[in-house]
């Protein structure tokens, strides 16, 4: 398998997960 293919699928997932965590922390900080 291509490294770029793995990174292309794995990296976006990490970014999305990070954004979700940040949003949850922001909303849960009320």
N, C-alpha and C positions, 0 to 999 in steps of 0.2 A: 504493500500500500504506500501511497505517497505521503511524505511528511506534511506537505502543504495541505493535503486533503484532510488529514487528521486535525491539523491546527485550525483549518477553515471551519471545521465542525465543532471543535472543542473550545476554541477561543470565544466565539460568540456566546456559547453557553455560559462561560465563566463571567462574561460581561453582564449578561442578563441576570445571572444569579446575584452578582454584586449589586446591581441596581435594585433588584427586588428586596435584598436585605436592607439597603439604605432606606428605601421607601418604608419598609416595615418599621425600622427603628424610628424614623421621623414620625410616622403616624402613632406609634406606640409611646412616643415621648410626651403625649398630651398630659 
